[in-house]
Amino acid sequence: MQATPTAFNVLSHPSLDHAGSSGQAAPVARPSHLLESTELLKGQKIVGIMHNGSLYRLQATKLGKLILTK
């Protein structure tokens, strides 16, 4: 059984900067609940996620990456 991490880093990327053109980054909200991808996928390669009335698809790739598409 794998240990559940107690902390993680939030990635920094320009697309995540919601501060606009002011040049100052907005504070990053940290998730209060952490899930393992295996809990979501439950042995499947693809699962559907309903969000605000739209269906999204979460897919695990052969290289171990995750893809979320609408």
C-alpha positions in Angstrom: 0.0 0.0 0.0 1.4 3.4 -1.0 1.6 6.2 1.5 -0.7 9.2 0.9 1.4 12.4 0.5 0.6 15.0 3.2 1.8 18.0 1.1 2.4 18.8 -2.5 3.6 21.7 -4.7 1.4 23.8 -6.9 2.9 24.3 -10.3 3.6 27.8 -11.5 2.7 28.5 -15.1 1.7 31.7 -17.0 -1.7 30.2 -17.8 -2.5 29.9 -14.1 -1.8 33.6 -13.5 -5.2 35.3 -12.9 -3.7 38.6 -11.9 -4.1 40.1 -15.4 -1.5 42.5 -16.7 -0.5 44.0 -13.3 2.5 41.7 -13.1 1.7 40.5 -9.6 0.6 36.9 -9.2 -2.6 36.2 -7.4 -2.4 34.0 -4.3 -2.7 30.3 -5.2 -5.5 28.4 -3.5 -4.4 25.1 -2.2 -6.8 22.1 -2.5 -8.1 21.0 0.9 -8.6 17.4 -0.3 -6.1 15.2 -2.2 -7.2 12.2 -4.2 -5.0 9.6 -5.9 -5.8 9.1 -9.6 -6.3 5.4 -8.9 -9.3 6.4 -6.7 -10.9 8.2 -9.6 -10.0 5.7 -12.3 -10.7 2.6 -10.3 -8.8 0.3 -12.7 -10.2 1.9 -15.9 -8.3 4.0 -18.5 -11.2 6.5 -19.0 -13.8 7.9 -16.6 -16.5 10.5 -17.2 -16.9 13.5 -14.9 -20.0 15.6 -14.9 -19.3 19.3 -14.1 -21.8 22.1 -14.3 -24.0 20.1 -16.7 -21.1 19.2 -19.0 -19.5 15.8 -19.5 -15.7 15.7 -19.2 -13.4 12.7 -19.9 -10.4 11.9 -17.7 -8.0 9.6 -19.5 -4.8 7.9 -18.3 -2.2 7.6 -21.1 0.2 4.7 -21.7 3.0 7.0 -20.5 1.2 7.6 -17.1 0.0 11.1 -17.9 -3.6 12.4 -17.4 -5.7 14.1 -20.0 -8.9 16.0 -19.2 -11.1 16.8 -22.2 -14.6 18.3 -22.6 
